[in-house]
Amino acid sequence: DAKTTQPTSMDCAEGRAANLPCNHSTISGNEYVYWYRQIHSQGPQYIIHGLKNNETNEMASLIITEDRKSSTLILPHATLRDTAVYYCIVRASGYSTLTFGKGTMLLVSP
Amino acid sequence: KAGVTQTPRYLIKTRGQQVTLSCSPISGHRSVSWYQQTPGQGLQFLFEYFSETQRNKGNFPGRFSGRQFSNSRSEMNVSTLELGDSALYLCASNFVGGENEKLFFGSGTQLSVL
């Protein structure tokens, strides 16, 4: 799996958009970008994934650059419950395992 | 649909003992994988089982083992426990068959080795 680089921590005010960047410059053509988050002492939770098109679901939006070397996870209206560690993972299709990096600790404040 | 269930939630053992952790996947999911999470090493992949066979294995010593039953439930065992085995052990399940496989995690078993 390709390696990803994320900032160690980020802050966001409640109600504002949280934009979490991820670099994956060595991504291969068959690798997807996945985002998971982990709230303290719980198991990671799937958020969203994409290959090359931008994606949106009820939780977040994923913007992938045209060259696919980086992406941004957007939480449009962050709440205190969004405080968590966010992991960006690239993985080829058909695989059932994940390689986690250190992720970004997002702190949402009132 | 019930989520991934892990038991027990907390466990305290002493060095040299062995421990067995249990994981019940989401109904219909045939792949179960295990991860270890520690403050120093983060989340690390242990192994994955599919249809009762170990399909992938991480870089852990042989003291860590697992198995999967015909109903897809899985157990992992750690023998001769060491202090460094204290960790949150997470189980994840997924439906194998599509291109975009999402893993669903349980809440984990917090193991403390004294």
Interface residues (C-beta under 8 A of the other chain):
Chain A: Y32 Y34 Y36 S41 Q42 G43 P44 Q45 Y46 H49 Y87 S93 G94 Y95 S96 T97 L98 T99 F100 G101 K102
Chain B: V4 S31 S33 Y35 G42 L43 Q44 F45 E48 F50 R55 N56 L88 L90 A92 N94 V96 E99 N100 E101 K102 L103 F104 F105 G106 S107 G108 Q110
